Amino acid sequence: MTRETFLPFARPTLGEEEVSELLDSLRSGWITTGPKTERFAEAFRDYVGARHALPVSSATAGLHLALLAHGIGPGDEVITTPMTFVATLNVIVLVGATPVLADIDRATLNIDVTKLEAKITPATRAVIPVHFVGQPCDMGPILGLAAGNRNPLVVIEDAAHAVGTEYKGRKIGSLPSTSVFSFHPNKNMTTGEGGMVVTDDDEVAERVSLLRFHGMDRNAWKRFDKAGSHRYDIAEPGFKYNMMDIQAALGLHQLPRLEEFIERRRTLAERYQAMLSDAPFILPQPVPWPSKHAWHLYTPLLDLERVTINRDQFMSELKSRNIGCGLHYTAAHEFTYYRDAYGWKPEDYPEAHFVSERILSLPLYPTLSEADQDDVIAAIHEIGEKFRR
């Protein structure tokens, strides 16, 4: 079976409200950081229930700023997971710190808390748990371990996948940590590109605000407004990591629809679970504690012991049938730079390696029709039977 048209694995869900708001920004002449960015920040802060929400150009920028705002730098170690987009490790290296990996729990794809404590040394300053594909890490033990350490550790949640995720009734972003969200086009809500740093810490918020725009004070954009002052000061050298109003224009209307988007994603994900339950070559992923999964991605594992092809070949078979799919992710410790720089080998983190060889992302987005999803499911069954061991 081959579809007549190609089905992408991700597609943003944009409506007329977003288009109208974007056009309003373009027609106003104010397209960079401005009042709409502030409105979006306030709305997002209220949504997650945090004290501060600071829009930035990407989640990568947000993670970079969060590390700097917490004073992480040369000589420090930061523990994170190998099962993440490589940006999580890159920003640790870019601030001069050393990434340290704790293997994952294969059942959740998140960092294994039982392996985290053994990685703590006197040089450890921070932990970056990653809420993989929208499923929350077990934050209670992580926060407890960080707070109870002889030198309390900073917790920076990589929540790039987790906008709308809840852990034991609390939204990610409302816990006693710093959280960083992504609004990339394949995420649960989008601003085109963009991200958000969320924190209750006034000092961290102040530093992020300064560093995201050249080290200027937080309201520097108002210098071009009629009521603003043309004077500005530089507190310290910073970056160009600001969000623009033309991005926030999308976010202002994506955010009110987020719960609707997540509910549709959940319905589709559960449908995948049910309709692939009889496929012996697909391994399911349980959720072991009370949570609200945001279902950013649907990522089954291919059981390589039951088929005669590998995961990459399986993905090629899907694409040959006009079914889009993605690879999220190759375990970060297996990339050339990290292998060479830190001497990491695939077998050093066996659970992450196991998942990395088998994981694939299937189409999942609110406008995906059940008929299109049926095509995906049929193709998976067809390929699995064709190459069944």
N, C-alpha and C positions, 0 to 999 in steps of 0.2 A: 504494500500500500504506500503510495506517494501522494501527498497533498499537491494541489495545483499551485498554491501560493506558499511562500515561506512564512512560518509562524515564529516570531521572535520570542526569546525566552523572557524578555522584560519590555515593558512599554509604559511610559508615564500616563497618568489619567488626568487630563486637563480639560476644564470646561469653559463655558463662555464667560464666567465670572473672572477667571484668571486672565483670559484674553482681554476683557474690558479693562481690568485693573492695570495690565501691562500697557495697553494703549493709552490709558490715562497718564501713566508715568512718562511715556514717550512724548505725548502731546504737551505735558507740563514743562518739559525741558529739564526736569530734575530726574536724572536717571542713575546717578551714583548714590553713595550713602546719604540718607536723608530721613525725612519724617516717616516714610513707609517702613524703612528698616527698623526704626524705633518702635513703631506700632507692632510689627511682627515680633520683635524681641519681647515686648510686654505680653503679647498674646501667648507666646510660647512659654514664658516664665509662669504665667498663670495656669497653663495647661499641665505642666509637669509638677507645679507646686514648689518652685524653688525661689530663692531670694534674688538671684541674678541670672539673666540669660543674655549672652553676648554673641551676636551674629558674626560669622567669619566667612571667608571665601571657600573653605572646604573643611571637612572633618580632619584631614591631615594637618592643615594649618592650626586647627583647634587643639589637636594633640600636642603639636609643637609648642604652642603658646602655653598650654596647661603645664607641661613639664617645666618650662622656663619660669612661669609664674610661681610654681612651687619650689623654685630654686634648685632644680635637678640639673647636674652638670658633670664635668670631669671628675673622675674618682668615684662616682656613684654607680650603683647597680640597680637596674629596674627589672623586675620579674614580670614576664608575660607568657603568652601561649604561642606555640609554633603554628597553631591552626588559626591563621588570621591573614588579612591582606597585609602585604609586606610594609605598608605605610606605618603600621604600629611599631615595627622594629626600626624602620628608617629614622623616625623622629627621635628615638632614643639615641641612636648613633649621632644624629645631627646636633644634639645638645652636648655631645661629648661624653655621654654616659655609656655604660656597658649593658647590653641586653642579656638577661638570664632567662632561660626557658624552663617552664614546668610542663610536663606532658599533660595531655587531655584525658578526659573520661570519654571513652568511645561511645557510651550510651547517650551522651548529651552533646558531644563535640566541643564542650567548654573546658576551661582549665580545671584540672583535678585538684581540688582543695587539699586532699590528703598528701599530694606530692609538692605542694607549694611551700609548706613550712620548712622542708629539708633544704630548700634553695636559699633560705635567708642567711645572710652573712653579716658581719659588722658593716660592710659597705652598702648593704641594701637600703635604699631610700624610698622606693615606691613599688607599687604593684599596679599593673594595667590588666584587669580582667576584660575579656572581650565577650560580649553577648552575641554569640555566634548565630547568625541568620534570624535573630529576633528572639531566641530562647534565652532567658536570663541565667547568668551564672548564679551559683548558690552564694549570694552576697552576705548572708548572716555570718557564716564562718570566716569569710574573707575579711570583712570589716572587723570582726572580733580578733582575728589573728594580727591584723595591722595595728589595731589600737593597743593590743596587749603586748606587742613586741617591746623589748627593752628600750629601743629608740623607736617610737611610734612611726609607722610607715604611712606615706601618702597613698591614697587610693584614687586612681584616675580611671574611670570606667570608659572603655572604648565602646560607646553606644551607637556606633555608626549604623548598625543593623536594628537598633532597638527603640526607635521612636514609636511610642505607644505601648511598649512592653511594660508589664507589671511584675513585680516580685513580691509575693505574699501580700497582695492588696495595695502595694505602693508603686507608683510609677517610677520607672528608671528616670533619674534626674532629681528625685526627691530624697534620695538617701544621703547620709553624711559623707559625701565624696565630691569629686569634680567629675562631671560627665560630659562627653563630647559626642554630638549627633551629626549625622550626614543627611544632606538633602540632594544627593546625586540623583540623576534621572531614573535609576533603577531601584531607588529606595521607596519606602512606603508612602512618602510625600516628597515633593521636589520643589526646589527653587532654581532648577537648571543645574547649577553647581551651588555649593554653599554648605555651611555647617553652623553649629551652635555649641558654645561652651556654657555649661550650666553649673553654678556653684552657690553655696550659702556663705562662702568665705569672702568677706568684704575686701581683704587685701589681695586675694587671688583675682577677684573680679577687677579690681583697679589695675593690676599689672597686665592682665589680659587686654583690658580696654586700651591701655597705653601702647602695648607692644603690637597690637593688630594694625595700628595706623601710625607708623613712624615715630612712636613715642610721644605723640600729641595728646593733650587732655581729651577726655571722653566725648566732649561735645564740639570737637574741633570743626566738624562739618558745618556747624551753624555760622561760621565766619562768613559764609557766602549768603546767608539769610539777611533780610532787611534789619532784623533786630540783633544780629550777631556782631561780634567784634572782629575786625580784620587781624588783630593781634593773636598770636598763639605762642606756646612755649613747648620745648622738647624736654621731657623729663629724663629720657634715656633713648638710645638708638632702638628703633623698632622695625617692623616689617610692613609690607603692603598686603594685609590679609583681611581687608574689610569686605563686607557684603554690600551689594548695590541695591538701590530701590527697585530696579527692574527685576531683581531676583526676589526681593521681599514681596513684590506685587503678587507673585505666584503663591508664595508661602501664606499670605494673608487669607487666601481662599482654599489652599490645600489643607491647612490645619483644621478648620471646622469640619472637613470631610474625612479626616484621618480615621476616626472610629468606624465609619462606614467602609472605608477602604480595607481596614484590618478585618472586619467581619466577613467581607467578601473573600479575602485571602484565606481566612480560616476555613470557610466553606469549601473552597477549592482544594485546600491542603487536605482536609479530612476526606474529600472525595478521592483524591489521589491515594490516601492511606487505605481506604476501603477497596478501591478498584485495583490496587497493586498488591493487596494482601495475599492473593493466591499466586503471585509470581515468585517462585522459589529463589530466583536470582537477585531479588531486591531485599535489602536489609532495612528494617524499620528503625526509627529513632524515637524512643519514649521520652516523656517529660516527667522527671521523678519528684518534683516538689510543686507546691501550689504556685502557679504563675499564670500570666497572660502572655502567651506567645504572640509576637507581632507578625510572624510568618513573612519576614522579608524575602526569604527564599525557600523553595522546597528542594531539599538536597538528599535524595536517597543514596544509599551505597550499593554498588554493584558487587554481588557475591562472585568473586573471581574463581572460586572453587567450583562453581556450577556452570560456567560458560567457557568457551574456548578462545575468546578474544579478551583483550584488556579494555580498561575503561576508555582510553582515547579512541580505540577502534569502535567501541559501542557508541560513543558520541558522534563519530563520523558516520556511522550507520543511521543515526537519527537525522543528521543534517542532510544525508543523501535522500531522505524521505521528506525533506522540507520542514523538519522539526528543529527549531533553534534550541540550544542548550548552552550551559556555561560551566566553567570549572572554578569553583569557589571552595577551597583554594589548594594550590600546591603548598605543602607545609613549608613555612618560611626558612627553616633550617636547612632545606635542601637546595636553596638557590646558591649560585656560584659565589657571590660575594660573602655570604654568611658561612658557607662551608669553608672557604679559604681563610676568612678573617678570624674565625673562632674555632676552626677545626671540628665543626659539628658534622656528624655522620647520620645518615637516615636512621640507623638502628639506635641512635642515642635517645630518640623519642619514638618508641615503637608504636604507641597508640596513634600518634599524629601521622606517622608514616603509613600505617594501615589505612587510615581514613583517606589520606592524600592520594593513595593509589586507586581508590574506589569511588570517590565522591563525584557527583555531577549535579548540576542545577537544571530543573525542568521549568518550562514556562509557568509563570505565576504572576498575575496582575489582575486588578479588579475588572477590567474589561474583557478578560479571557472568557470566551463562551464555553459552555459545557460541551458543545459540539467540537470545538477546537481541542478541548482537553481530552475528549474521547479519542481524537486522532493521535494525541501523544501517548495515551495509554495503550491504544491498539498497536502503535509502532513499537513500544517497549516490549509488549508480549510477543510480537512477531519476531523481533530481533533476538529476544531471549530464547525463543523456541528454535530459531534457525541455528543459533550457536550454542545450544544447550550441550553441556558436557555429558 
